[in-house]
Amino acid sequence: MIVRAAVVAHPPLLVPELVGGGDDDATAVRTACLAVATRLTSAASRWVAVGAGQEGVVGPDAAGTFAGFGVDVVVRMSDAARGVPDPVMPLPALVAGWLRQQVLADEVTVHLVPADLPPEDCYALGERIAGDPAPVGLLVVGDGSHRHGDRAPGRPDDRAGPFDDAVHEALAAADAEALRALDPKLADELGAEGRAPWQVLAGAMGRRRWTGDARLMVPFGVAYHLAVLDPTP
């Protein structure tokens, strides 16, 4: 049972050791993501996370490291995870584990889904996650388009603005059907890796009523979506 859901971005710049000091934009994104994670753990100390990557599950006994991104910052999916850190753990799992540690959640299990997973399969996975009777917080990890304006890592694309505005509006309104309707082809063309995880969120929301509190940040030409969603009684 999902007692609260949270959406965060997953740029490596969330980790201070990978950035260094003095970057106000990085600090703002990090602060915003930590605030969302804090709200998630206030509702549930056990998390299930979803992110895009090679299909699989990273369990609470796992550990990883950001060494592949330049600094050997170790993250663990729970405090009990004592194994050797995986040097190639996917970024969404690393970020989920890092956020867990920062806000003192007990554990996180990460479901990785292919970035091109069809919407109906994403939705079905969300339904299965929500069908577990144990209360959990759902952490949804993924970025929007990387084609915003002159700072875009990808080639700027005029469609990026309307696309991420629509995602933001869907999260703010807690509109599962709007998330479910996101176009996978357009998302792929815009480099929006969060599409599949957001559609898993739609399945987890199902037909229950939810409220949403969302924020959109675009500091580096990449759209970072942050949101907290709560089921209504």
C-alpha positions as CSV (number, residue, x, y, z in Angstrom):
1,M,0.0,0.0,0.0
2,I,1.5,3.3,-1.1
3,V,1.0,5.8,1.8
4,R,2.9,8.6,0.0
5,A,4.7,9.0,-3.3
6,A,7.5,11.4,-4.1
7,V,9.1,12.4,-7.4
8,V,12.7,13.5,-7.6
9,A,15.4,14.2,-10.2
10,H,18.6,12.2,-10.4
11,P,21.5,14.3,-11.6
12,P,24.8,13.2,-10.1
13,L,25.2,16.9,-8.9
14,L,22.9,16.0,-6.0
15,V,26.0,14.6,-4.3
16,P,28.1,17.5,-3.0
17,E,31.4,15.6,-3.4
18,L,30.8,15.3,-7.2
19,V,30.3,19.1,-7.6
20,G,32.5,21.0,-5.2
21,G,31.3,24.3,-3.6
22,G,30.0,27.4,-5.0
23,D,27.4,26.1,-7.5
24,D,24.1,27.8,-6.4
25,D,22.0,25.9,-9.0
26,A,23.3,22.5,-7.9
27,T,22.7,23.5,-4.3
28,A,19.1,24.5,-5.1
29,V,18.3,21.2,-6.8
30,R,19.9,19.2,-4.0
31,T,18.0,21.1,-1.3
32,A,14.7,20.6,-3.2
33,C,15.3,16.9,-3.6
34,L,16.2,16.4,0.0
35,A,13.1,18.3,1.1
36,V,10.9,15.9,-1.0
37,A,12.7,12.9,0.4
38,T,12.3,14.2,4.0
39,R,8.6,14.5,3.4
40,L,8.5,10.9,2.0
41,T,10.3,9.4,5.0
42,S,8.0,11.3,7.4
43,A,5.2,9.1,6.0
44,A,7.1,5.8,5.6
45,S,10.6,4.8,6.5
46,R,10.5,1.8,4.1
47,W,10.6,2.9,0.5
48,V,10.1,1.3,-2.9
49,A,11.8,3.2,-5.7
50,V,11.4,3.2,-9.5
51,G,13.9,4.4,-12.1
52,A,14.9,3.8,-15.7
53,G,17.7,1.3,-16.4
54,Q,18.4,-2.3,-17.3
55,E,15.4,-4.2,-15.9
56,G,16.0,-5.6,-12.5
57,V,15.6,-5.1,-8.8
58,V,18.2,-3.6,-6.4
59,G,17.3,-4.9,-2.9
60,P,17.9,-3.5,0.5
61,D,21.0,-5.6,1.0
62,A,22.8,-3.9,-1.9
63,A,25.4,-1.2,-1.9
64,G,26.9,0.9,-4.7
65,T,29.4,3.7,-5.3
66,F,29.5,6.9,-7.3
67,A,33.1,6.1,-8.2
68,G,32.1,5.9,-11.9
69,F,31.0,9.5,-11.7
70,G,34.4,10.6,-10.3
71,V,34.3,10.2,-6.5
72,D,34.0,7.0,-4.4
73,V,30.9,8.0,-2.4
74,V,29.4,4.8,-1.1
75,V,25.6,4.4,-0.7
76,R,23.7,1.5,0.9
77,M,20.1,0.6,0.4
78,S,19.8,0.0,4.1
79,D,22.0,0.3,7.1
80,A,22.3,-3.5,7.2
81,A,23.8,-3.6,3.7
82,R,27.4,-4.5,4.3
83,G,28.4,-6.0,1.0
84,V,31.1,-4.7,-1.4
85,P,29.7,-1.7,-3.2
86,D,28.7,-2.3,-6.8
87,P,30.9,-0.1,-9.0
88,V,28.4,-0.1,-11.9
89,M,25.1,0.3,-9.9
90,P,22.7,2.3,-12.1
91,L,22.3,6.0,-11.3
92,P,18.7,5.9,-10.2
93,A,19.5,3.3,-7.6
94,L,22.6,5.2,-6.4
95,V,20.5,8.4,-6.0
96,A,17.7,6.5,-4.2
97,G,20.3,5.0,-1.8
98,W,22.0,8.4,-1.3
99,L,18.7,10.1,-0.5
100,R,17.7,7.3,1.9
101,Q,20.9,7.8,3.8
102,Q,20.5,11.6,3.9
103,V,17.0,11.5,5.4
104,L,17.5,8.4,7.5
105,A,14.9,6.2,5.9
106,D,15.3,2.5,6.9
107,E,15.6,0.9,3.5
108,V,14.8,1.1,-0.2
109,T,14.2,-1.5,-2.8
110,V,14.7,-0.2,-6.3
111,H,12.8,-1.4,-9.4
112,L,14.6,-0.6,-12.6
113,V,12.5,-0.5,-15.8
114,P,13.7,-0.1,-19.4
115,A,13.4,3.4,-20.6
116,D,11.4,2.2,-23.6
117,L,9.0,0.1,-21.5
118,P,5.5,0.4,-23.0
119,P,3.0,2.5,-21.0
120,E,0.7,-0.4,-20.3
121,D,3.6,-2.4,-18.8
122,C,4.7,0.5,-16.7
123,Y,1.1,0.9,-15.4
124,A,0.8,-2.8,-14.6
125,L,4.1,-2.7,-12.6
126,G,2.7,0.3,-10.6
127,E,-0.5,-1.6,-9.9
128,R,1.6,-4.6,-8.6
129,I,3.7,-2.4,-6.3
130,A,0.6,-0.7,-4.9
131,G,-1.0,-4.1,-4.4
132,D,1.5,-5.0,-1.6
133,P,-0.4,-4.7,1.6
134,A,2.6,-3.5,3.6
135,P,2.7,0.4,3.9
136,V,5.6,1.9,1.9
137,G,6.6,5.2,0.4
138,L,7.1,5.3,-3.4
139,L,10.1,7.2,-4.6
140,V,10.0,7.9,-8.4
141,V,13.4,8.8,-9.8
142,G,13.8,10.4,-13.3
143,D,14.5,13.6,-15.2
144,G,12.5,15.4,-17.8
145,S,13.7,16.6,-21.2
146,H,17.4,17.6,-21.6
147,R,16.6,19.9,-24.6
148,H,15.6,23.1,-22.9
149,G,17.2,26.3,-24.2
150,D,20.8,27.3,-24.7
151,R,22.2,25.3,-21.8
152,A,20.7,22.1,-23.0
153,P,23.0,19.1,-23.0
154,G,21.0,17.9,-26.0
155,R,20.1,19.9,-29.0
156,P,17.4,22.5,-28.0
157,D,13.9,21.5,-29.0
158,D,10.9,23.7,-28.9
159,R,8.7,20.8,-27.9
160,A,10.6,20.4,-24.5
161,G,8.8,23.2,-22.8
162,P,5.2,22.1,-23.6
163,F,6.2,18.5,-22.7
164,D,7.6,19.2,-19.3
165,D,4.8,21.8,-18.6
166,A,2.3,18.9,-19.1
167,V,4.3,16.6,-16.8
168,H,4.4,19.3,-14.2
169,E,0.7,20.0,-14.5
170,A,-0.1,16.3,-14.2
171,L,2.0,15.9,-11.0
172,A,0.6,19.1,-9.5
173,A,-3.0,17.9,-10.2
174,A,-2.1,14.3,-9.2
175,D,-3.6,13.3,-12.5
176,A,-2.7,9.6,-13.1
177,E,-4.5,9.5,-16.5
178,A,-2.4,12.4,-17.7
179,L,0.8,10.7,-16.7
180,R,-0.4,7.5,-18.3
181,A,-1.1,9.4,-21.6
182,L,2.5,10.6,-22.0
183,D,3.8,9.8,-25.4
184,P,6.8,7.4,-25.2
185,K,8.1,8.4,-28.7
186,L,8.1,12.1,-27.9
187,A,9.7,11.5,-24.5
188,D,12.5,9.5,-26.1
189,E,13.1,12.2,-28.7
190,L,13.3,14.8,-25.9
191,G,15.6,12.7,-23.7
192,A,13.0,12.5,-20.9
193,E,14.2,9.4,-19.0
194,G,11.5,9.9,-16.3
195,R,8.7,8.9,-18.7
196,A,8.6,5.2,-17.8
197,P,9.0,5.7,-14.0
198,W,6.2,8.4,-14.1
199,Q,3.9,5.9,-15.8
200,V,4.7,3.3,-13.1
201,L,3.6,6.0,-10.7
202,A,0.3,6.4,-12.6
203,G,-0.3,2.7,-12.1
204,A,0.5,2.9,-8.4
205,M,-2.0,5.8,-8.1
206,G,-4.6,3.8,-9.9
207,R,-8.2,5.0,-9.4
208,R,-7.6,6.4,-5.9
209,R,-7.8,10.1,-5.4
210,W,-4.6,12.0,-4.7
211,T,-3.4,15.5,-4.0
212,G,-0.2,16.8,-5.5
213,D,2.4,19.4,-4.6
214,A,4.8,19.8,-7.5
215,R,7.8,21.9,-8.6
216,L,9.6,22.2,-11.9
217,M,13.3,23.4,-12.1
218,V,15.3,23.8,-15.3
219,P,18.7,25.2,-14.2
220,F,21.0,23.4,-16.6
221,G,18.8,22.9,-19.7
222,V,17.3,19.8,-18.1
223,A,13.9,19.6,-16.5
224,Y,13.9,18.4,-12.9
225,H,10.5,17.4,-11.6
226,L,9.9,17.3,-7.9
227,A,6.6,16.3,-6.3
228,V,4.9,14.9,-3.2
229,L,1.6,13.1,-3.7
230,D,-0.7,11.9,-1.0
231,P,-3.8,9.6,-1.3
232,T,-7.0,11.3,0.0
233,P,-9.1,9.5,2.6
